Amino acid sequence: MYSYRGTTTLVTGASRGLGAAYATELARRGSDLVLVARSAPALDELATRIRAGHDVAVTTHAADLTDRDQVAALLRDLDSVPVDLLVNNAGMGPAGPFLDRPFAPAQTAVDLNVWALMALTHGLGTPMTARGHGGIINVASTAAFQPMPFQAGYAATKAFVLSFTEAVAEELRGTGVRVMAAHPGGTDTAFFEGTSHTVNPRFLDSPEDVARRTLDDFARGRSSSYPGRRLNQVASWLPRFLPRTATTRITGKLNRTLGLDAVRAVPAA
Ligand SMILES: NC(=O)c1ccc[n+]([C@@H]2O[C@H](COP(=O)([O-])OP(=O)(O)OC[C@H]3O[C@@H](n4cnc5c(N)ncnc54)[C@H](OP(=O)(O)O)[C@@H]3O)[C@@H](O)[C@H]2O)c1
């Protein structure tokens, strides 16, 4: 059983949503924290809240993880900090018809969900293998298991995360460094904020539950985690049995029903 107590964990995307829940749950389990996201005030506020409730050290690094220079600077700053566990959580997911929406968010999703996750895995995983211990949790999604019309780019980035994580996990088997992919389903966060899309909260898991189950699964030595409702894992098996075109039609139909074919950006309030 992996024990979080006395370790240091870096959580990306810690300013809100699942990342803030991971940070809070890790603190409850006794891990010191390095919190990373762009919004310095939100990180500082969370750090203050965590320090007040838990006897752990918390540092914050405001960084845009899609910016190569800022990621390099973050890794330089962490040179002398032995990070035991990396939680690659930061991610974003543009929705809507690919060709009707601007290209920039799709590009940003690739930079954040794929490039930054790889860069941090490499930058922090290399010293872990040198020390002979450590762990990496890559937050993918149930979207990783099949193409998803109207979330085409997002699902493709998560399929990348799944494939990359499983391959690196096998490369590292027996080294003392473990890598796990986590596949939340719909979770009650600000994920769709800034778009016209809303989800009935009845179909969403709480970020606190998802964080707790992910960390339990990692502690138990699992190589993958389905931290949401049971149906999520069952649904992830379907694409193994259906032709890919059938799977894609089904997810396309589902996303049309959810109104993702009509998603548009809404200006910030
Ligand atoms: N919510 C869901 O239904 C769901 C389902 C499956 C998987 N997931 C995955 O779970 C992870 C967390 O999502 P969430 O739902 O918690 O989303 P969220 O509420 O939108 O939070 C995203 C986090 O990522 C940070 N972030 C965004 N762009 C960044 C950038 N360029 N550089 C650094 N940090 C950045 C945000 O902070 P700043 O804005 O301060 O930078 C924020 O802390 C993502 O990987 C997502 O794909 C979510």
The ligand as an ORCA input file, in Angstrom:
! r2SCAN-3c Opt
* xyz 0 1
  N     -15.095     17.535    -15.125
  C     -15.288     16.424    -15.855
  O     -16.432     16.033    -16.159
  C     -14.078     15.577    -16.245
  C     -14.318     14.271    -16.707
  C     -13.242     13.480    -17.071
  C     -11.955     13.968    -16.992
  N     -11.742     15.251    -16.554
  C     -10.348     15.738    -16.511
  O     -10.067     16.164    -15.195
  C      -9.066     17.181    -15.233
  C      -9.510     18.351    -14.389
  O     -10.685     18.908    -14.974
  P     -11.752     19.760    -14.164
  O     -13.064     19.203    -14.467
  O     -11.326     19.924    -12.757
  O     -11.638     21.140    -14.965
  P     -11.650     22.655    -14.468
  O     -12.562     22.827    -13.322
  O     -11.860     23.457    -15.704
  O     -10.144     22.874    -13.936
  C      -9.049     22.856    -14.826
  C      -7.792     23.189    -14.070
  O      -6.714     23.234    -15.024
  C      -6.048     24.497    -14.877
  N      -5.546     24.944    -16.170
  C      -6.279     25.210    -17.288
  N      -5.475     25.664    -18.249
  C      -4.219     25.677    -17.732
  C      -2.962     26.069    -18.247
  N      -2.823     26.533    -19.498
  N      -1.875     25.970    -17.447
  C      -2.005     25.529    -16.163
  N      -3.153     25.130    -15.632
  C      -4.257     25.217    -16.411
  C      -7.108     25.440    -14.331
  O      -6.529     26.497    -13.589
  P      -6.204     27.966    -14.152
  O      -7.367     28.402    -14.967
  O      -5.987     28.733    -12.885
  O      -4.944     27.805    -14.926
  C      -7.861     24.534    -13.374
  O      -7.186     24.465    -12.139
  C      -8.855     17.498    -16.713
  O      -7.716     16.828    -17.194
  C     -10.118     16.967    -17.380
  O      -9.900     16.616    -18.725
  C     -12.783     16.065    -16.172
*
